[in-house]
């Protein structure tokens, strides 16, 4: 092993260049530790393997939280988006969420550029074939090039590449995605080191030429005239961005044509601010803020589609018995939809462009593992796609994952010290879920090196906290997808409040620039001040009753739109928010009851065998954590509380 700080030694080694790997590497490097990102193909860093879209319900909240913690996904999405939409705009703010259709290649290229220019970070093309561990502690990784890299911490963000197997009907090909490789040996190394493995499955639709679509038979869906962006710009200045952009178009945006009025309202001198941010938020001519947004379209399957699928169901890789992995419940293939929802004669589909400089379109909702000849028939049975030309077939991909119940709250392995896992290896689906985990793993790997306290966010603080708590406490038997309904305190987690909720963590770990931290603190103070001022003046009661009230003060209107919206949200929903805070305080009582180490749960009188086994396996640190383990009943918790009292007594 080379000496520390030698050429092949790094504090943190990240294995995989997908959305989890990118955020992990950037977080660790921005905390000042020597970081290496290894990826099997530099040209597919941050590849959008499925739908080229970021955000959506709950997912958009995660992207906002990533931005609040100094991550890159939000800015990268804003910079390369081709359409912006705020979902659930007719519902309450707590469940509204931004979504952006991105230019697939522009997103990928800009993220690669950010990684290439990041201080303390080296990226290198090599496939990781083995983890190197000794005495239950990570030492480094081995690559297919015969080069070993050594480090204090290793983060695995392997996506769908661990023994990836692609299915198109009965045809099988190795690969983590079509046209890419399969990591065939790393799984054995994990098993040899005591890590349990499970098999999962996901899929993607066919891609077609836009020129072959009959859009006259489809319903047009335009983006929002005033886009809701992912990143918080009211607390930023140019110095907050880690790199410039030599490839961007620095021309000033024409706001009246780009729908950026709400963004500009956040600045006292809008013309100067737009000119200032243009190089950062424009990449290779791709402009943000809704400028020249592209339309998407909605169509649907037909009765003919249903007949084709039912007739050929046995030829599907999924129903024909070729696939053993468990697929995602909430993103089923089209054949699965017709089986599980047999009462639905048709299903909605969305046609989405993959970029400005390509004619490829994505058929959202038509994922399948049918043979190619059946795929053609299915596509041609859809309204508007009768003459569609397929350029990439749909396929299913099976891959290995490591059950996340083997992880600590920090995403560090309980089995191999210094080994962290993030993204689809933990059983999740989605770019946003992966990126959120990647950021947390990167922060905690760097914190381990630097001797800092770990980053563990509570369920009441962030959707990322809910995600990780669900994974390590309950595990998942299928690819996990985040929904607002998974968060019991979702009223406290509205997407606009992410910066204020996570300010303390951003400060503690140095994840954002000092100038931005100062602005974030001022924003928090402004929000607190105006909430109090409205309550004292009686204006809050008028706002809650929805009755006409005096015009809002000019000094309030001079706040950024983000700050104004948060003040009004807290005032109008005060009663509901206070109810959740009371519940959190009540549950916090259990979080403060620690469980002593060394308990032999098999000897706890009155504790069910299932609960005893799960407590022994998951080793909850508090009663609150024990309560959230799947299969644990209130009676089990009561028995545990009595035992702890006697144990400590």
For each residue, the residues with C-beta under 8 A, 3 or more apart:
1: 139 140 150
2: 6 7 8 9 150
3: 6 9
4: 9
5: 9 34
6: 2 3 9
7: 2
8: 2 147 148 149 150
9: 2 3 4 5 6 34 149 150 151
10: 13 34 35 36 122 149 150 151
11: 28 33 34 35 151 152 153 445 446 449
12: 24 25 28 33 34 35 36 151 152 153 154 155 442 445 446 449
13: 10 35 36 38 140 141 149 151 153 154 155
14: 21 24 25 28 35 36 37 38 154 155 157 442
15: 21 38 128 141 154 155 156 157 158
16: 20 21 38 39 128 156 157 158 159 161 423
17: 21 22 37 38 39 41 42 44 45 46 115 123
18: 21 22 45 46 47 49 157 159 423 424 434
19: 22 23 46 73 423 431 432 434 435 438
20: 16 23 24 157 159 422 423 424 434 435 437 438 441
21: 14 15 16 17 18 24 25 37 39 155 157 422 423 438
22: 17 18 19 25 26 37 45 46 72 111 115 435 438
23: 19 20 26 27 66 71 72 73 435 436 438 439 442
24: 12 14 20 21 27 28 155 157 420 422 438 439 441 442 445
25: 12 14 21 22 28 29 35 37 115 118 121 123 442
26: 22 23 29 30 71 72 114 115 118 121 442
27: 23 24 30 31 69 70 71 438 439 442 443 446 511
28: 11 12 14 24 25 31 33 35 120 121 155 442 443 445 446
29: 25 26 32 33 35 118 119 120 121
30: 26 27 70 118 120 242 510 511
31: 27 28 442 443 446 447 450 509 510 511
32: 29 120 446 450 510
33: 11 12 28 29 120 446 449 450
34: 5 9 10 11 12 120
35: 10 11 12 13 14 25 28 29 120 121 122 446
36: 10 12 13 14 121 122 123 124 149 151
37: 14 17 21 22 25 115 121 122 123 124
38: 13 14 15 16 17 124 125 126 127 128 141 143 149
39: 16 17 21 42 44 45 123 124 125 126
40: 125 126 127 161 180 181 183
41: 17 44 45 125 180 181
42: 17 39 45 112 123 125
43:
44: 17 39 41 47 108 180
45: 17 18 22 39 41 42 108 111 112 115 123
46: 17 18 19 22 76 107 108 111 112
47: 18 44 108 177
48: 51 52 53 102 104 107 108 431
49: 18 159 160 177 204
50: 202 204
51: 48 352 362 364
52: 48 101 102 103 104 107 352 354 355 362
53: 48 56 99 100 101 102 352
54: 59 60 63 73 77 81 99 100 102 107 230 431 432
55: 59 60 63 77 87 97 98 99 100 230 432
56: 53 59 60 87 97 99 432
57: 60 87 88 95 97 483 484
58: 61 62 97 463 482 483 484 486 487
59: 54 55 56 62 63 97 99 430 432 433 482
60: 54 55 56 57 63 64 87 97 98 99 230 432 495
61: 58 64 65 97 463 484 493 494 495 498
62: 58 59 65 66 432 433 435 436 463 464 467 482
63: 54 55 59 60 66 67 73 74 77 98 230 432 435
64: 60 61 67 68 74 98 230 232 495 496 498 499
65: 61 62 68 69 436 462 463 464 498 501 502
66: 23 62 63 69 71 72 73 74 432 435 436 439 464
67: 63 64 70 71 73 74 75 230 231 232 498 499
68: 64 65 232 498 499 501 502 503 506
69: 27 65 66 439 443 502 505 506 511 512
70: 27 30 67 506 511 512
71: 23 26 27 66 67 74 435 439
72: 22 23 26 66 75 76 111 114
73: 19 23 54 63 66 67 76 77 230 431 432 435
74: 63 64 66 67 71 77 78 229 230 231 232
75: 67 72 78 79 230 231 241 280 281
76: 46 72 73 79 80 107 110 111 114
77: 54 55 63 73 74 80 81 100 102 107 230
78: 74 75 81 100 229 230 231 281 288 289
79: 75 76 106 110 280 281 282 283 286 288
80: 76 77 102 103 106 107 110 283 286 288
81: 54 77 78 84 100 101 102 103 227 288 290
82: 101 102 103 286 293 294 353 355 356
83: 100 101 222 223 293 294 295 296
84: 81 98 99 100 223 224 227 228 229 290 293
85: 98 99 100 221 223 224
86: 89 96 97 98 99 224 228
87: 55 56 57 60 96 97 98 99
88: 57 91 95 96 97
89: 86 96
90:
91: 88 95 96
92: 95 96 573
93: 96 494 496 565 569 573
94: 484 490 491 493 494 573
95: 57 88 91 92 484 490
96: 86 87 88 89 91 92 93 494 495
97: 55 56 57 58 59 60 61 86 87 88 484 495
98: 55 60 63 64 84 85 86 87 228 229 230 495
99: 53 54 55 56 59 60 84 85 86 87
100: 53 54 55 77 78 81 83 84 85 230
101: 52 53 81 82 83 223 294 296 352 353
102: 48 52 53 54 77 80 81 82 106 107
103: 52 80 81 82 106 107 286 354 355 356 357
104: 48 52 107 108 354 355 358
105: 108 109 355 357 358
106: 79 80 102 103 109 110 283 284 286 355 356
107: 46 48 52 54 76 77 80 102 103 104 110 111
108: 44 45 46 47 48 104 105 111 112
109: 105 106 112 113 283 284
110: 76 79 80 106 107 113 114 245 283 284
111: 22 45 46 72 76 107 108 114 115
112: 42 45 46 108 109 115 116
113: 109 110 116 117 243 245 247 283
114: 26 72 76 110 111 117 118 242 243
115: 17 22 25 26 37 45 111 112 118 121 123
116: 112 113 123
117: 113 114 242 243
118: 25 26 29 30 114 115 121 242 243
119: 29 242
120: 28 29 30 32 33 34 35
121: 25 26 28 29 35 36 37 115 118
122: 10 35 36 37
123: 17 25 36 37 39 42 45 115 116
124: 36 37 38 39
125: 38 39 40 41 42
126: 38 39 40 143 144 145 147
127: 38 40 143 144 181 183
128: 15 16 38 131 141 142 143 183 186
129: 142 143 144 183 185 186 189
130: 141 142 185 186 189
131: 128 138 140 141 142 154 156 186 189 190 193 416 419
132: 138 139 140 141 142 148 150
133: 136 137 138 139 193 416 419
134: 137 139
135:
136: 133 415 416 417
137: 133 134 416 417 418
138: 131 132 133 151 152 153 154 416 417 418 419
139: 1 132 133 134 150 151
140: 1 13 131 132 148 149 150 151 154
141: 13 15 38 128 130 131 132 148 149 151 154
142: 128 129 130 131 132 147 148
143: 38 126 127 128 129 146 147 148 149
144: 126 127 129
145: 126
146: 143
147: 8 126 142 143
148: 8 132 140 141 142 143
149: 8 9 10 13 36 38 140 141 143
150: 1 2 8 9 10 132 139 140
151: 9 10 11 12 13 36 138 139 140 141 154
152: 11 12 138 418 445 448 449
153: 11 12 13 138 418 419 420 445 446 448 449
154: 12 13 14 15 131 138 140 141 151 418 419 420 445
155: 12 13 14 15 21 24 28 420 421 422 438 441 442 445
156: 15 16 131 419 420 421 422 425
157: 14 15 16 18 20 21 24 421 422 423 425 434 438 441
158: 15 16 161 162 183 186 423 424 425
159: 16 18 20 49 176 399 423 424 425 434
160: 49 164 176 177 202 397 399 424
161: 16 40 158 164 176 180 181 182 183 399
162: 158 176 183 186 187 197 399 400 401 425
163: 182 183 184 187 398 399 400
164: 160 161 174 175 176 177 182 183 397 398 399
165: 172 173 174 175 182 397 398 399
166: 172 173 174 175 177 178 395 396 397
167: 171 172 317 318 322 323 369 395 396 397 398
168: 171 173 317 369 370 371 372 375 393 394 395
169: 315 316 317 320 369 370 371 372 374
170: 315 317 320 322 371
171: 167 168 371
172: 165 166 167 322
173: 165 166 168 178
174: 164 165 166 181 182 184
175: 164 165 166 178 179 180 181 182 397
176: 159 160 161 162 164 180 181 182 183 397 399
177: 47 49 160 164 166 180 204 397
178: 166 173 175 392 393 395
179: 175
180: 40 41 44 161 175 176 177
181: 40 41 127 161 174 175 176
182: 161 163 164 165 174 175 176
183: 40 127 128 129 158 161 162 163 164 176 186 187
184: 163 174 187
185: 129 130 188 189
186: 128 129 130 131 158 162 183 189 190
187: 162 163 183 184 190 191 197 400
188: 185 191 192
189: 129 130 131 185 186 192 193
190: 131 186 187 193 195 197 402
191: 187 188 194 195 197
192: 188 189
193: 131 133 189 190 415 416
194: 191 415 416
195: 190 191 402 406 413 415 416
196: 402 403 406
197: 162 187 190 191 400 401 402
198: 326 400 401 402 403 427
199: 324 325 326 398 399 400 401
200: 325 326 327 398 399 400 401 424 427 478 479
201: 318 323 325 326 327 328 396 397 398 399 479
202: 50 160 327 328 331 396 397 399 429 479
203: 327 333 367 368 369 394 395 396 397
204: 49 50 177 367 394 395 397
205: 362 363 364 365 366 367 368 394
206: 363 366 368 375 379 390 392 393 394
207: 354 360 361 362 363 390 391 392
208: 212 213 360 361 363 379 385 388 389 390 391
209: 212 213 359 360 361 388 389 391
210: 213 353 359 360 361
211: 359 389
212: 208 209 385 387 388 389
213: 208 209 210 218 297 351 361 384 385 388
214: 217 218 384 385 386 387
215: 218 220 297 384
216: 384
217: 214 299 383 384
218: 213 214 215 297 298 299 351 383 384
219: 297 298 299
220: 215 295 296 297
221: 85 295 296 297 298 350
222: 83 293 295
223: 83 84 85 101 227 259 290 293 294 295
224: 84 85 86 227 228 259 290
225: 259 290
226: 259 260 261 262 290
227: 81 84 223 224 259 260 262 263 289 290 293
228: 84 86 98 224 262
229: 74 78 84 98 233 263 288 289
230: 54 55 60 63 64 67 73 74 75 77 78 98 100
231: 67 74 75 78 236
232: 64 67 68 74 235 236 498 499 562
233: 229 236 263 266 277
234: 266 267 519 523 560 561 562 563
235: 232 499 516 519 520 523
236: 231 232 233 240 241 516 519
237: 240 276 515 516 519
238: 241 276 277 280
239: 513 515
240: 236 237 512 513 515 516
241: 75 236 238 244 280
242: 30 114 117 118 119
243: 113 114 117 118
244: 241 279 280
245: 110 113 248 279 280 282 283
246:
247: 113 283 284
248: 245 278 279 280 282 283 284 285
249: 278 279 282 284 285 287
250: 278 279 282
251: 278
252: 271 274 275 278
253: 258 260 274 278 287 289 291
254: 257 258 291
255: 258 260 261 264 270 274 289
256:
257: 254 291
258: 253 254 255 287 289 290 291 292
259: 223 224 225 226 227 289 290 291 293
260: 226 227 253 255 263 264 274 289 290 291
261: 226 255 264 265
262: 226 227 228 265 266 561
263: 227 229 233 260 266 289
264: 255 260 261 267 270 273 274
265: 261 262 270 560 561
266: 233 234 262 263 560 561 562
267: 234 264 270 272 273 560
268: 558
269: 272 273
270: 255 264 265 267 273 274
271: 252 274 275
272: 267 269 275 276
273: 264 267 269 270 276 277
274: 252 253 255 260 264 270 271 277 278
275: 252 271 272 278
276: 237 238 272 273
277: 233 238 273 274 280 281
278: 248 249 250 251 252 253 274 275 281 282
279: 244 245 248 249 250 282
280: 75 79 238 241 244 245 248 277
281: 75 78 79 277 278 287 288 289
282: 79 245 248 249 250 278 279 285 286 287 288
283: 79 80 106 109 110 113 245 247 248 286
284: 106 109 110 247 248 249
285: 248 249 282
286: 79 80 82 103 106 282 283 356
287: 249 253 258 281 282 291 292
288: 78 79 80 81 229 281 282 291
289: 78 227 229 253 255 258 259 260 263 281
290: 81 84 223 224 225 226 227 258 259 260 293
291: 253 254 257 258 259 260 287 288
292: 258 287
293: 82 83 84 222 223 227 259 290
294: 82 83 101 223 353 356
295: 83 220 221 222 223
296: 83 101 220 221 350 351 352 353
297: 213 215 218 219 220 221 350 351 384
298: 218 219 221 348 349 350 351
299: 217 218 219 348 349 350 351 382 383 384 385
300: 346 347 348 349 382 383
301: 305 306 334 346 347 349 366 381 382
302: 305 306 346 381 382 383
303: 306 307 345 346
304: 307 308 381
305: 301 302 308 309 334 346 378 381 382
306: 301 302 303 309 310 338 345 346
307: 303 304 310 311
308: 304 305 311 312 374 377 378 381
309: 305 306 312 313 334 335 338 370 378
310: 306 307 313 338
311: 307 308
312: 308 309 315 316 370 371 374
313: 309 310 316 319 335 339
314: 319 320
315: 169 170 312 320 370 371 374
316: 169 312 313 319 320 333 335 368 369 370
317: 167 168 169 170 320 322 323 369 370 396
318: 167 201 322 323 327 333 335 336 369 396
319: 313 314 316 335 339
320: 169 170 314 315 316 317
321:
322: 167 170 172 317 318 369
323: 167 201 317 318 327 369 396 398
324: 199 398
325: 199 200 201 398 399
326: 198 199 200 201 477 478 479
327: 200 201 202 203 318 323 332 333 336 396 478 479
328: 201 202 331 332 429 478 479 481
329: 332 478
330: 481 483
331: 202 328 367 429 479 481
332: 327 328 329 336 337 340 367
333: 203 316 318 327 336 337 367 368 369 396
334: 301 305 309 337 338 347 365 366 367 368 378
335: 309 313 316 318 319 338 339 368 369 370
336: 318 327 332 333 339 340
337: 332 333 334 340 341 344 347
338: 306 309 310 334 335 341 342 344 347
339: 313 319 335 336 342
340: 332 336 337
341: 337 338 344 347
342: 338 339
343:
344: 337 338 341 347
345: 303 306
346: 300 301 302 303 305 306
347: 300 301 334 337 338 341 344 365
348: 298 299 300 365
349: 298 299 300 301 363 364 365 366 382
350: 221 296 297 298 299 363 364 365
351: 213 218 296 297 298 299 361 362 363 364 384
352: 51 52 53 101 296 361 362 364
353: 82 101 210 294 296 356 358 360 361 362
354: 52 103 104 207 358 360 361 362
355: 52 82 103 104 105 106 358 360
356: 82 103 106 286 294 353
357: 103 105
358: 104 105 353 354 355
359: 209 210 211
360: 207 208 209 210 353 354 355 391 392
361: 207 208 209 210 213 351 352 353 354
362: 51 52 205 207 351 352 353 354
363: 205 206 207 208 349 350 351 366 379 382 385
364: 51 205 349 350 351 352
365: 205 334 347 348 349 350
366: 205 206 301 334 349 363 378 379 382 394
367: 203 204 205 331 332 333 334 394 396
368: 203 205 206 316 333 334 335 375 378 394 396
369: 167 168 169 203 316 317 318 322 323 333 335 394 395 396
370: 168 169 309 312 315 316 317 335 374 375 378 394
371: 168 169 170 171 312 315 374 375
372: 168 169 375 376 393
373: 376 377
374: 169 308 312 315 370 371 377 378
375: 168 206 368 370 371 372 378 379 390 393 394
376: 372 373 379 380 390
377: 308 373 374 380 381
378: 305 308 309 334 366 368 370 374 375 381 382
379: 206 208 363 366 375 376 382 385 388 390
380: 376 377 385 386 387 388
381: 301 302 304 305 308 377 378 385
382: 299 300 301 302 305 349 363 366 378 379 385 386 388
383: 217 218 299 300 302
384: 213 214 215 216 217 218 297 299 351
385: 208 212 213 214 299 363 379 380 381 382 388
386: 214 380 382
387: 212 214 380
388: 208 209 212 213 379 380 382 385
389: 208 209 211 212
390: 206 207 208 375 376 379 393
391: 207 208 209 360
392: 178 206 207 360
393: 168 178 206 372 375 390
394: 168 203 204 205 206 366 367 368 369 370 375
395: 166 167 168 178 203 204 369
396: 166 167 201 202 203 317 318 323 327 333 367 368 369
397: 160 164 165 166 167 175 176 177 201 202 203 204
398: 163 164 165 167 199 200 201 323 324 325
399: 159 160 161 162 163 164 165 176 199 200 201 202 325 424
400: 162 163 187 197 198 199 200 425
401: 162 197 198 199 200 424 425 426 427
402: 190 195 196 197 198 406 421 425 426
403: 196 198 406 427 475 476
404: 407 421 426 427 471 472 475 476
405: 471 472 473 474 475 617 618
406: 195 196 402 403 413 414 415
407: 404 410 411 412 413 414 421 426 471 472
408: 411 412 413 414 472
409: 454 456 468 469 472
410: 407 420 440 441 444 454 455 456
411: 407 408 420 421 422 426 437 440 441 444 468 472
412: 407 408 417 418 419 420 444 445 448
413: 195 406 407 408 416 417 419 420 421
414: 406 407 408 619
415: 136 193 194 195 406 419
416: 131 133 136 137 138 193 194 195 413 419
417: 136 137 138 412 413
418: 137 138 152 153 154 412 445 448
419: 131 133 138 153 154 156 412 413 415 416
420: 24 153 154 155 156 410 411 412 413 441 444 445
421: 155 156 157 402 404 407 411 413 425 426 441
422: 20 21 24 155 156 157 411 425 426 434 437 438 440 441 442
423: 16 18 19 20 21 157 158 159 426 428 433 434 437 438
424: 18 20 158 159 160 200 399 401 427 428 429 434 479
425: 156 157 158 159 162 400 401 402 421 422
426: 401 402 404 407 411 421 422 423 437 471
427: 198 200 401 403 404 424 471 475 476 478 479 480
428: 423 424 433 434 437 467 471 476 479 480 481
429: 202 328 331 424 433 479 480 481
430: 59 433 434 481 482
431: 19 48 54 73 434 435
432: 19 54 55 56 59 60 62 63 66 73 435 436 482
433: 59 62 423 428 429 430 436 437 467 480 481 482
434: 18 19 20 157 159 422 423 424 428 430 431 437 438
435: 19 20 22 23 62 63 66 71 73 431 432 438 439
436: 23 62 65 66 432 433 439 440 463 464 467
437: 20 411 422 423 426 428 433 434 440 441 464 467 468
438: 19 20 21 22 23 24 27 155 157 422 423 434 435 441 442
439: 23 24 27 66 69 71 435 436 442 443 464
440: 410 411 422 436 437 443 444 455 457 464 468
441: 20 24 155 157 410 411 420 421 422 437 438 444 445
442: 12 14 23 24 25 26 27 28 31 155 422 438 439 445 446
443: 27 28 31 69 439 440 446 447 455 509 511
444: 410 411 412 420 440 441 447 448 454 455
445: 11 12 24 28 152 153 154 155 412 418 420 441 442 448 449
446: 11 12 27 28 31 32 33 35 153 442 443 449 450 452 509
447: 31 443 444 450 451 452 453 454 455 509
448: 152 153 412 418 444 445 451 454
449: 11 12 33 152 153 445 446
450: 31 32 33 446 447
451: 447 448
452: 446 447 508 509
453: 447 508
454: 409 410 444 447 448
455: 410 440 443 444 447 505 509
456: 409 410 465 468
457: 440 461 462 464 465 468 502 505
458: 461 462 465 469 591
459: 465 466 469 487 488 489
460: 465 489 492 493 580 584
461: 457 458 465 493 501 502
462: 65 457 458 465 466 493 498 501 502
463: 58 61 62 65 436 466 467 482 487 493
464: 62 65 66 436 437 439 440 457 467 468
465: 456 457 458 459 460 461 462 468 469
466: 459 462 463 469 470 482 486 487
467: 62 428 433 436 437 463 464 470 471 480 482 486
468: 409 411 437 440 456 457 464 465 471 472
469: 409 458 459 465 466 472 473 628
470: 466 467 473 474 476 480 486
471: 404 405 407 426 427 428 467 468 474 475 476 480
472: 404 405 407 408 409 411 468 469 475 618
473: 405 469 470 618 620 625 628 629 630
474: 405 470 471 628 629 630
475: 403 404 405 427 471 472 630
476: 403 404 427 428 470 471 479 480
477: 326
478: 200 326 327 328 329 427
479: 200 201 202 326 327 328 331 424 427 428 429 476
480: 427 428 429 433 467 470 471 476
481: 328 330 331 428 429 430 433
482: 58 59 62 430 432 433 463 466 467 486
483: 57 58 330 486
484: 57 58 61 94 95 97 487 490
485: 490
486: 58 466 467 470 482 483
487: 58 459 463 466 484 490 493
488: 459 583
489: 459 460 492 493 580 583 584
490: 94 95 484 485 487 493
491: 94 494 573 576 577 580
492: 460 489 497 501 577 580 581
493: 61 94 460 461 462 463 487 489 490 497 501
494: 61 93 94 96 491 497 569
495: 60 61 64 96 97 98 498
496: 64 93 562 565 566 569
497: 492 493 494 500 501 566 569
498: 61 64 65 67 68 232 462 495 501 502
499: 64 67 68 232 235 502 503 520 523 562
500: 497 503 520 523 524 527 566
501: 65 68 461 462 492 493 497 498
502: 65 68 69 457 461 462 498 499 505 506
503: 68 499 500 506 507 517 520 521 524
504: 507 508
505: 69 455 457 502 508 509 511
506: 68 69 70 502 503 509 511 512 517 520
507: 503 504 510 517
508: 452 453 504 505
509: 31 443 446 447 452 455 505 506
510: 30 31 32 507
511: 27 30 31 69 70 443 505 506
512: 69 70 240 506 516 517 520
513: 239 240 516 517
514: 517 518
515: 237 239 240 518 519
516: 235 236 237 240 512 513 519 520
517: 503 506 507 512 513 514 520 521
518: 514 515 521 522
519: 234 235 236 237 515 516 522 523
520: 235 499 500 503 506 512 516 517 523 524
521: 503 517 518 524 525
522: 518 519 525 526
523: 234 235 499 500 519 520 526 527 560 562 563
524: 500 503 520 521 527 528
525: 521 522 528 529
526: 522 523 529 530 559 563
527: 500 523 524 530 531 563 566 567 570
528: 524 525 531 532
529: 525 526 532 533
530: 526 527 533 534 556 559 563 567
531: 527 528 534 535 540 567 570 571
532: 528 529 535 536
533: 529 530 536 537
534: 530 531 537 539 540 543 567 571
535: 531 532 540 571
536: 532 533
537: 533 534 540
538: 541 542
539: 534 542 543 549 550 552
540: 531 534 535 537 543 544 571 574
541: 538 544 545
542: 538 539 545 547 548 549
543: 534 539 540 546 549 568 571 572
544: 540 541 571 572 574 575
545: 541 542
546: 543
547: 542
548: 542
549: 539 542 543
550: 539
551:
552: 539 556 557
553: 556 557
554: 557 558
555: 558
556: 530 552 553 559 564 567
557: 552 553 554 564
558: 268 554 555
559: 526 530 556 563 564 567
560: 234 265 266 267 523 563 564
561: 234 262 265 266 564 565
562: 232 234 266 496 499 523 565 566
563: 234 523 526 527 530 559 560 566 567
564: 556 557 559 560 561 567 568
565: 93 496 561 562 568 569
566: 496 497 500 527 562 563 569 570
567: 527 530 531 534 556 559 563 564 570 571
568: 543 564 565 571 572
569: 93 494 496 497 565 566 572 573
570: 527 531 566 567 573 574 577
571: 531 534 535 540 543 544 567 568 574
572: 543 544 568 569
573: 92 93 94 491 569 570 576 577
574: 540 544 570 571 577 578
575: 544 578 579
576: 491 573 579 580
577: 491 492 570 573 574 580 581
578: 574 575 581 582
579: 575 576 582 583
580: 460 489 491 492 576 577 583 584
581: 492 577 578 584 585
582: 578 579 585 586
583: 488 489 579 580 586 587
584: 460 489 580 581 587 588
585: 581 582 588 589
586: 582 583 589
587: 583 584 590 591 624
588: 584 585 591 592 624
589: 585 586 592 593
590: 587 593 622 623 624 627 637
591: 458 587 588 622 623 624 625
592: 588 589 622 624
593: 589 590 622 623 624 641 644
594: 621 622
595: 599 620 621 622 623 626 640 644
596: 599 644 647 648
597:
598:
599: 595 596 604 615 643 647
600: 603 604
601: 604 607 611 612 613 615 616
602: 612 616
603: 600
604: 599 600 601 607 612 639 640 643
605: 639 643
606: 639 642
607: 601 604 611 612 615 636 639 640 643
608: 611 612 633 635 636
609: 612 613
610: 613 614 631
611: 601 607 608 614 615 631 632 633 636 639 640
612: 601 602 604 607 608 609 615 616
613: 601 609 610 616 617
614: 610 611 617 618 629 630 631 632
615: 599 601 607 611 612 618 619 620 626 629 632 640
616: 601 602 612 613 619
617: 405 613 614
618: 405 472 473 614 615 625 629
619: 414 615 616
620: 473 595 615 623 625 626 629
621: 594 595 625
622: 590 591 592 593 594 595 625 626
623: 590 591 593 595 620 626 627 637 640 641 644
624: 587 588 590 591 592 593 627 628
625: 473 591 618 620 621 622 628 629
626: 595 615 620 622 623 629 632 636 637 640
627: 590 623 624 632 637
628: 469 473 474 624 625 632
629: 473 474 614 615 618 620 625 626 632
630: 473 474 475 614
631: 610 611 614
632: 611 614 615 626 627 628 629 636 637
633: 608 611 636 637
634: 637 638
635: 608 638 639
636: 607 608 611 626 632 633 639 640
637: 590 623 626 627 632 633 634 640 641
638: 634 635 641 642
639: 604 605 606 607 611 635 636 642 643
640: 595 604 607 611 615 623 626 636 637 643 644
641: 593 623 637 638 644 645
642: 606 638 639 645 646
643: 599 604 605 607 639 640 646 647
644: 593 595 596 623 640 641 647 648
645: 641 642 648 649
646: 642 643 649
647: 596 599 643 644
648: 596 644 645
649: 645 646
